[in-house]
Amino acid sequence: MKTLTNILIKGGRVMDPASGFDEIVDLALANGTVLAIKNIASDFQPGQTVDATGCIVMPGLVDLAVRLREPGHEHEGMLESEMAAAMAGGVTSLVCLPDTDPVLDEPGLVEMLRFRAEKLNQARVYPLGALTRNLAGESLSEMQELTEAGCVAFSQGEVPLPNTQVMQRAFLYASTFGYCVWLRPQDLFLGQGVAASGPLATRLGLSGVPVAAETIALHTIFELMRATGARVHLCRLSSAAGVALVRQAKLDGLAVSCDISINSLHLTDADIGYFDSRARLNPPLRQQRDRDALSAGLLDGTIDALVSDHTPVDANAKALPFAESEPGATGVELLLSLALKWSQDSGVSLARALAVVTDGPAAVLGASLGKRQASTGRLLAGGAADLCVFDPAAGWTVQADTLRSQGKHTPFSGYELPGKVRCTIMAGRIAFGK
């Protein structure tokens, strides 16, 4: 482990969306923490200086949906490559899903993953434990033991939970012990298609997933939340109707939060083109009206966070015909730039665009942990020095061979995106850039 050195970040525009702080000032980092913002002691001696002139200095990004592909899928992604990709994207805290092989339903597996991640000394990793054993939807996992091993919440990953009695028991148990349940709302039987139902899927001859697959699942989740008092985070919402239901649930006082992926925010089913397997995603890309509703929901706070839904996929699995190809796309390196693109395209303030990848997801994570970690997603004097420095004026083109992730497939390949990460500082160390 490298010895910590004092770091001075000079001349950057420091933005903290949580507090509204926005000034061109210097920052001093020492012993892995933010020593001072603006008023830096004259006797501070930096071992390294980062010239942030023309750049924005912000809290490190918090990504609520990252598949690290270990254990079991190392041919699609190694912990080293995916953590390096996170650093390149300015992501300093990430939540990993339980649908590994074997599934994260045993404390020993969770402890091994956390140990491996901590040894790399890069992003902070927050594992989700399996809600049911082997994600089979039949019996509950040992949530207490998994929590003690380091799990922050419990999820089925991409596997629907069709048995409402099991879901009710899970909600009751989680509510009793203060755990949070993370679910992607999708009906098992209606959700077996490969593209969103609509004219394009019909024309291409692809099996469809109707909006009802999402809304039926949402109605079930909300009714069980009312009955049990459970706290639920909804993962990767995809439809206008879904956004409307979540908005009403929040007005009704349910303890619910939700996120959407960069894919659903920027793309539609038209981006499938001529069976482009890079656009084979879960949830499937929907129509323009859905994309517009997701953007509006993200702006008004109905949707709490924007996530990468980072899913590295092996080249052979993407080379198959569209309907047979493996769903998923690389995204953690694109999260910041696609948040900035949303700001540019929709006229959303820069502060709001940065909030949905810092303060918003940090609040969701904090609710799952029962207490928000003071400096996660925030820039505070005395807080952990997890920072991202990026140049808002520098653009870049998404090219597979330049991505650090082992997965090279993304529907944004060839896109010119705004914002280039110049430096990622993790716990007071420069983990990417210089």
N, C-alpha and C positions, 0 to 999 in steps of 0.2 A: 504494500500500500504506500502510495506516495505521501511525502510529508506535506501538510497543508502550508500554503504560503499566502501572505496577504495579497489581495488583488484590489487594484483601483480601476474602476470603470469610469472613463472620462468623457464628458461632453455629449452623453446620450440623452434622448428624450425618455425620461422615466415615466412609465404608465402603469398604474395599478388600478384595474377596473373595479375592484372591490371597494376601494376608498374614494375613487375619482381623482386620485393624485395624477397630475400630468404636467411635468416641468422638465426643462433641460437642466440637469444637475449631475453632479458626480456621486458615485457610490463607493463605499469602502467595505470590503469583505475581509473577515478575519475569523480563523478557527471554525470555518464552515458555516458562519452566520453573516447576516447583513449587519455590519458594525455601525454604519451611519449612512443616511441618505441626506445629501445636501450639505449639512454642517459637519464637515470632516475635520478632525483635530489636526493641527499644524504638525504634530509630531508623528502622524501616521506614516509608516514606512512600507510602501508596497514592494513585494517581491516581483510582481507582474503588473503591467498596466495594459488595459484594453482600451484602445481608442474607439469610442462608440459615436464619433461625430457623424451626424446624418442618420444614425440608427435609432431604433426604439429598444429600450431595455424594459423587459416585462417579466412577470412571474413565469416560471417554467410551465409549459402546457400540462393539463391533466386530461388523459384520454381514458374513457370508461369502457372501451371495447378493443382489446388487443389480444390476438392469439399469438403466443410465443412459440407454439408448435412443439414444445417439449412438455412432458415426455410423449413419445410414440409417433410423432410426425416429423422427425428430424430431417427427412428427405425434402420437406417443404420449408423448413426453417429451423435454424439452430438458435439457442438462447443468445449466443454471442452476436449473430448477425441481426437479429430482431431488436436487441437492445441498442446496438450501434445505429440502427435505423431510427429508433426513438430519439437518440441523442442528436442525430442529424436533423430531425424534425423539431427540435426544441422541446420534446416531451420529457419531463422529468418525473412524472408520476403516472402510472398506468394500472389499469385493472385488467387482469387476465381471466379468461373464461375457463370453466371446468371441463369442457368437452375435449379433453386430451385422451391419450390411450396409454395406460389406463386412466380412467376418469378420476378427477380429483375428489374422491369420496373417502379417502383414507388419510388420517393425519400425517403419516410418514411421507406420503407423496407431496403433501403441501409443504412440509418442513424441508424436504429435499429441494423443491423448486425455489423456496425462499432462500435457502442456503446458497444455491447456485447463482441466483440473481444478486444476492448481496456480495458474493465473492467477486462479481464483475465490477462492482462499485460504480454502477451507472444509474439508470432510472429506479425509482422506488416502485416496487411491484406489490400490488394488492390482489391476492388471489380470491376468486369466487369459488366457494365450495359447491359440490353437487347437492341439489335440493333433495333428490331421491337417489337411492343406491344404484350405481351404474347408469344413472339417468333413465332408468327403466320405467319410472313413474308408478312403481308398485309399493315400495316401502321407503320411509323417510331415512335420510342419512343421519349420522351421529353429529348433529349440528353443534352441540356443545364442544365435543372433542375437536371438530374442525375449526371452530372459533379459537380455541386455545392454541391450535397449530398455526393460526395466522389468517384464517379466512375472514373477509370483511362482510360478506353477505352470501346468499345462496341462490343458485340459478340452475335452470335446465339447459343453458346454452341455446342451441337451435332446436332442441328436442321438445315438441309440444307435450303438455301434461293433460291428457284427455280425461283422466279420472277425477271428477270434481270432488269426490269424497277424499281422495288423497290430497288434492289441493287445499281443501278445507282444513284437513288435519295439519298440513304444512303451515298454513296461515295461522292457525290457533297456536301451534308450538312456537312459531317465530314471534308472534305477538306477545306470548307469555314471557319469553326470555329477551325480548327487545331486539330480535334479529330482523333484518330487512330481506325481502324476497325480490330478486330481479328476474323478470320474465319478458320474453319477446311474445307479444300477443298473437297467436296464430292457432286456429282450429286445425287439429290433426288431419281431418278428412278433407276439408276444403282447401287446405294449404299444400297439397301434394303436387301442384303444377310447377312449371319452370319459368313462367312469365306472368305478368299481371294480365288478368282477364280484360279483353277489349278488342277493338278492331285489328290492332297489329298482331296480337297473339293468334287471332282467328286466321288472319291472312297468311301468317307464317306456319300455321298448323301446329302451334305449340300449346301444350296443356296449360290452362289458365288458373291463376289464383285470384279469386274474387275479393273485393274489399270486405265482404262479409266474413272472410276467414279471419280478418283482424278485428272487426267490430263485434262479432259473436264472442270471441275470446275476451275482449275488453269488458263486455257486459257481464260475463261470468266472473272475471277478476273483481270488478267493482262490487258486485253483489256479495261476494265472499269477503271482501274487505269490510263492507258495512256490517256483516255478521260477526266478524272476528276482531276487528280493530287493527288488522295487520298494516304494516307499512310496505309499500310495493314501489319498485322502480321499473318502469316500462322501457324496454330496450328496443331501439331502432324502429320507432313508429314509421308508417309509410303512407298513410292515406289521409285525405281531407276529413273524411268521416271520423277517423280515429282521433285526429286533432280536436274536433268538436266534442267528442265524448270525454276526452281528457280535460278539456277546458271546463266542461260542466262538472266533472268529478272534483276538480279543484275548488270550484265555487261551492260545491256541496260539503267541502271540508274534509274530503278524504286525504289521507297521508300518502299522496302519490306524486311521483316525479317521472320524467321521461326524457329520452334522448332521441336524436335522429342521426343518420350517418351522412357523411359527406357525399355519398353516392346519391341518396334520395334527395338531398338538398339541391344538387346541381344537374342531375340527369333525369331523363324520362325513358319510357319504353322505346321511344323512337331511336334511342342510342344503341339499341340492339343491332340496328342496321341489318346487314345480311348475315344473321346468325353469328354475331361477334361474341365469342365465348368470354371475352373480357368483361362483358356486361351481364354475364350469368351470375346473379347475386341473390343473396337472401338478406332482407326481403327483396322481392323482385321490384324492378323499376316501374313506377306507375305513370299516370298521365300528367299533363301540364297542370291541370287544376289541383292535383294532389301536391305537386312540387310547390306551387304558389301558396297553398295552405300551410305546408311545412315551413316555408320561409316566413310567413306571417306569424305562425305560432312561435317560431324561434325569436322573432323580433319582440313580440308582446309578452314573452315570459311563460307562455303555456308550455313550451318545450324548454327544458332546463339546460340542455347541453348538446353540443355537436361532437360526434365521435368519428374516429377513422374507420371503425369496424375492420381493422387490419387483419386480413386472413391470407397469409402467403399460400400460394397454390403451386404445386409442381407443374412443370411445363407439359409433361405427358398428360396430366389430368385436364389441362386446358386445351389440348390438341384434339380432343374428342368432339363429336358433333354436339351442338349447343345443348340439347336436352340431356345428353349423357355426361357433359363436362362437369367438373367439380365447381360448385359456387364459391365465390370469394374473390377478393382483390387486395393487393397491397395498398396501404393507405396512411400509415403512421407518419411517413415523411411528407405527406401532402396536407396534413390537417391544418396547419397554420396558414399556408398559402390559399387553401380553399375557403377558409374563414375570411381571409382578406378579399378574395374574389367575390364572396357573397356581399361584403361591404361595398365593393365597387359597383357590382351589378345592380344591387337593390337600393343603393343610397343609404344604407345602414351606417350609423356612426362607427368609427374605428373602435371606440371604447366598447360598444356593444359587441362587435365582432370578436374582440379579444376576450370579453367576459364569458362568452359561450364556450371557450376552450380553456378557461382558467377558473374564475370564480364560480361559475355555474356548476361545472362538474365537480369542483372541490366541495361545494355545498351538498351535492348528492352523496359524494363519498363520505362526508362528515356525518350526514344523517344515517348512513349505513353503519358507521363506526360508533354511533351514539354520541360522539363529540367531535366537532371539527378540529382537525389539527391546525393550529393557529396560522401557520405560514403557508400551508398548501394552497396553491393558486393565488397567493397574495405576496406582495412585496412589502415587508415590514422590517423596521429596524429591530434587531434582536431575533428575527425569524431565520429559518434555514435559507442558506444562499443557493436556492434552486432557481436559476435565471435563464432567460433566453434573450439574446441580442440579435435583432434582425434588421436588415436594410429594406425599408418599405419601397424604395425606389428601384431596387434591383429585381428584375424578372428572371425567370428561368424556364426552360422547356423540360417537360417530363419525358425522360428517356429511360428505357428499361435498363440499359447497361450502366447508368449512373446511380441507380437506386442501391442503397446499402442493404436493403432487405434481401433475403435469399429468394423471396417471391418477386418476380419481375412483371407480373400481369396486373394492369390497372386500366380501367376504361378511360382514364385521363391521359394515357400515353399520347404524346404529341401536343398536349395543351401547353400554352404559354401562361404561366401563373405569376402573380405578383408576390413579392416578399421573399428574401433569401436569408436563411439563418446563417449568421456569421459566427456565432459563438453560443455554446450551451454550457452553463456552469452548473455542476451537480454537487451539492453539499460543499461548496467552496472550492471545488476543483474544476478546471477547464476540461470538460469531457469531450468537447467537439469544437473545432476551430481554434482560433488563437486571438 
